[in-house]
Amino acid sequence: KAAGPDPLSDFLFNVRSGHCEYFSTAMAVLLRTQGIPSRVVNGFLPGEYNEAADAYTVRQSDAHSWVEVFFPETGSWVTFDPTPAAGRLEPHSIGMAAQLGKYVEALQLMWFQYVIGYDKQEQRTLATSLQNQAFRYQSVLGKWLIFLRNIPWYKLVLGLFLTVLILFFGVLILRIKRFGWRGLRLSGVPDDAQHSAVVFYERMITQLAQRGVERSPEQTPMEFAASIGLREALTITSAYNRVRFGAQRLSATEQEQIEQMLKKLENDNERGV
């Protein structure tokens, strides 16, 4: 540490080491002895960049001192830093703990900025921003209303009708390209063949259930029919598989035959056979 009656001389010629204020003060004094305007500036180094907060973290350890020299040719103060770079490496934290610390600092910054530091000035700024945004939307809406008001009502209705018509045909064409003409059938209306297949098969399942014969969840329809041993069950199940899964249609003769078998099962149940 520089001392004695002339600390500057002791620092320059004997100690030759110390913190940044020694170096900045020494430079400023030497420049002034030569008639060069200079001044010592105290502040902080940039600190460490925090990616999580998108800001720089400046700590007390980043406090620093440097010199500004006046250049009369340009009328400006130019910064000089006489402190050696040794020992002033750019801070860079690594490791899991350092990364977690950056997220903690980001949360603290948000808390100070949007809770503690949310003063009346920021409230007025936010209100002004919202008011300007609302005014812009109101202006755009007003222009549209003026534009629509100047259009005759029948042209407006005609334009809306043509727009809906174009959209309808566009969707129709896309559906035909994707599914073909058969895809035009409404999804909520079941196909007649499949609907009839489900109906006559469910009628058979209902009649068999009344006899106490029910299909197990692991059995397929054909396995269930084979386990019963009834000719009617095998015939109806075979027709059901062809219509339900084979996309086939029953002929009029087959439909009449299945109807007769179902009535026979119903009559047998009524008689208790």
Secondary structure as UniProt FT lines:
FT   HELIX           7..10
FT   HELIX           11..15
FT   HELIX           20..33
FT   TURN            34..35
FT   STRAND          38..44
FT   STRAND          48..50
FT   TURN            51..54
FT   STRAND          55..57
FT   HELIX           60..62
FT   STRAND          63..71
FT   TURN            72..75
FT   STRAND          76..80
FT   TURN            86..87
FT   HELIX           96..111
FT   HELIX           112..116
FT   HELIX           120..149
FT   HELIX           153..179
FT   HELIX           181..184
FT   TURN            187..188
FT   HELIX           192..210
FT   TURN            211..212
FT   TURN            217..218
FT   HELIX           221..228
FT   HELIX           231..246
FT   HELIX           252..271
//
